[in-house]
Every structure is written in C-alpha cells, then in structure tokens.
Amino acid sequence: MIHNFNSGPSILPKQVFEQASQAVLNFNNSGLSILEIGHRTPQFEAVLEEARSLVKELMQLDDDHEVLFLHGGATTQFMQIPMNLLNDNQIASYTDTGTWGSKAIKEAKLFGHVEIAGSSKDTNYTTIPHQLNVSPTAAYLHITTNETIAGTQWHNIPYDAGVPLVADMSSDIFSRVLDFNRFGLIYAGAQKNMGAAGVNLVVVNQQLLGKVNRNIPSILDYRNHIREKSMINTPPVFAIYVAMLTLRWLKAEGGVSEMEKRNAKKANHFYDTLDSLPLFRGPVAKADRSLMNAVFVIDDAATEKEFLDQAKSEGFYGIKGHRSVGGFRASMYNALSYESVEALTQFMQQFAASKG
Ligand SMILES: *Cc1c(COP(=O)(O)O)cnc(C)c1O
C-alpha cells in the first residue's frame, strides 16, 4: 500500500487519474485524444467553460471576480501581479513568511517599492506575523496563505488591511472556506491541490486592473486574458482538463466546506499524535500550524535517517522535509485519505515505541 504525502506535484483522486487516462486515449468517445484536438474546438471550449464555472461556483464568486487559467506556474505570478497592479512610484505591502513570500518580494521590487508589512524571519519562519503595518497608500497587501515549506498557515486572513488583498494560495486552494470575494487577486499553481502541473489559476477582481502607467506585454496583461477567456494563445489543455476533473470531484464530494471538515480531521489527528510522542517535535507555533503541510523533526540525525528509510520501505512517500529545512513534512492535501494519515501516525507510534 502506498501513501502519498508528496508536497507537489502531489496526490489527486484516483478517479481523476482514470478519467484523465481515458481522455488521452479517447476523449468523450470522439475517437480522438484530448491531446490532439484543437483548443478552439467546441469540445475543448466546453472543458474550459466547465472549469471556469466550477471555480466560480465552488468559491461563490461575484461578477467582479474573473477566473483565468494561465501558463507559467505560481512563480510567473510573482512578477505578473506587480507588473499589472503596482506603479513605479507606488508601494506594495508584502508579508514575509518564508521561501515563497521572499521570492514574491524579490520580483515585486522590479516594478515599484516594497514595504514589509510583517515578517516571521526572526522566528525562522515558524510563526505567522499577527501584527501588520500596512501603508494606507499601498497598491495591495500580499500574503502566502499557506507556506508549503515552513508548514505555517494564516488562520486569520487580514481582510481588513484597508488595501486590496493578494494571496498566493498554491498549497491550500479549495482546502477551506474563505471569503474569496474579499480578495483582490488569488493565484495558485494547480499541482498541489487542484490538478496537474502546467496550469495556474488566477482569480482577479477586474476593478483593480488598468491602473498602472507602464506598457504591459500582451501575454502578461490580465485584461487581455479576461477578454480572450484564457485563450490568447494555446492554453495548457491537458492540465486544464485534469483541473476540471478535480473540481468536478470536489463538487461531487460536497465542495469546499466538506474538504475543510476532512482536512481539519486529518490534521488534528496528525498533530495530536505528533504532540503525544516526545521523540518527534513540531517546530511551528501551534496556532500557526498548517493543516496542509505538517513539518516535524527528530532531533537526532541517525534516528531521523532510520525513520525516513523505514517509512520509505513501509510505503510512505514524500515525507522528507524540503531541502532548505530538513526533517520531515507530511502534505495532507484534499485527495489524501484519513486512512493514509492514520497509517502514518500508527507508524510513528510504532517507531517511537521501538526507540523506548
Ligand atoms: C509550489 C509553490 C509555488 C511555486 O509554484 P510553481 O507552480 O512551481 O511556480 C509558489 N507558492 C507556493 C505557496 C507554493 O507552494
């Protein structure tokens, strides 16, 4: 039995893999593969439209919020966002909660002034900053709702910072109920919680667009993508198809609120076990722990290696921590079952018991 705790690309529902495989061979009984039909065919346009409307429905978006499927991963958004929203002479407010926020900050500096509204650097990114200082004139405030590497998550979203809120939700999109209409822009690479690598979801409030003075290359201007319905050029058709299947699955399972319940149950069970075993330690402040990516360590290098080796041979995949932080990380995305989390906690208990 394999338990897939990979951080991304990561586990998806088995039926999504089956349906996607079938579409590669024979898409909707057309006798053609999804990979060989034109993107401007009615068949593919229906896929894109269904994906778009599922996002709108699952997030309960209002008419100001446009749904885009773009290339380039979340990393491209680090520069596309300031290019579209930040003037040279303006300030953008960023929070620094780890690797991903830092990368976003680096790119924003190319387009305007960046102020750090809050940082958890001095706790080695084991916390979320709870006091923010946001300039009232800032073009926007940027947060990383879930820090995939550090294992932290914003449980209180700063909706009331007084400026538009921009969020990197790559690793917790569709995992919990949020007031999505209160965000100015939401972006997420699909490969963590909503599909295959190669497509990026962007939800943008169109009222924020058209306010910068610079010339924006056509393919990077959100307004063009809105006008062309994510079809300026050939979109990542297969990745969009897989995302659509995953969203269909999500809706059929009960939507975002059901995912929130399941994810809370999995994470609570995991952290309860972690806290009951002195051999293991969770470095993240309890109030700021991520329900998606649980980071934990063993404070002895030899025992740590032993745990990893045994875990691998027992079928636990992807629990080695990110190379920048070490230790372990269990990613518990929507498609991961409670049974997989239970198997891991049992294994941790057995391992701890074997160490006395
Ligand atoms: C994985 C990840 C990214 C990078 O995504 P790419 O699609 O590889 O560019 C950015 N932000 C967060 C929070 C992530 O987890």
Ligand as a Chemical Component Dictionary entry (heavy atoms), coordinates in Angstrom:
data_LIG
# 
_chem_comp.id                   LIG 
_chem_comp.type                 NON-POLYMER 
_chem_comp.pdbx_formal_charge   0 
_chem_comp.three_letter_code    LIG 
# 
loop_
_chem_comp_atom.comp_id 
_chem_comp_atom.atom_id 
_chem_comp_atom.alt_atom_id 
_chem_comp_atom.type_symbol 
_chem_comp_atom.charge 
_chem_comp_atom.model_Cartn_x 
_chem_comp_atom.model_Cartn_y 
_chem_comp_atom.model_Cartn_z 
_chem_comp_atom.pdbx_ordinal 
LIG C1 C1 C 0 4.750 25.415 -5.058 1  
LIG C2 C2 C 0 4.517 26.828 -4.689 2  
LIG C3 C3 C 0 4.861 27.888 -5.554 3  
LIG C4 C4 C 0 5.542 27.675 -6.878 4  
LIG O1 O1 O 0 4.701 27.156 -7.801 5  
LIG P1 P1 P 0 5.162 26.875 -9.308 6  
LIG O2 O2 O 0 3.883 26.468 -9.944 7  
LIG O3 O3 O 0 6.190 25.788 -9.246 8  
LIG O4 O4 O 0 5.722 28.132 -9.861 9  
LIG C5 C5 C 0 4.552 29.175 -5.150 10 
LIG N1 N1 N 0 3.963 29.412 -3.975 11 
LIG C6 C6 C 0 3.639 28.430 -3.121 12 
LIG C7 C7 C 0 2.962 28.751 -1.827 13 
LIG C8 C8 C 0 3.905 27.102 -3.457 14 
LIG O5 O5 O 0 3.581 26.120 -2.608 15 
# 
loop_
_chem_comp_bond.comp_id 
_chem_comp_bond.atom_id_1 
_chem_comp_bond.atom_id_2 
_chem_comp_bond.value_order 
_chem_comp_bond.pdbx_ordinal 
LIG C1 C2 SING 1  
LIG C2 C3 SING 2  
LIG C2 C8 DOUB 3  
LIG C3 C4 SING 4  
LIG C3 C5 DOUB 5  
LIG C4 O1 SING 6  
LIG O1 P1 SING 7  
LIG P1 O2 DOUB 8  
LIG P1 O3 SING 9  
LIG P1 O4 SING 10 
LIG C5 N1 SING 11 
LIG N1 C6 DOUB 12 
LIG C6 C7 SING 13 
LIG C6 C8 SING 14 
LIG C8 O5 SING 15 
# 
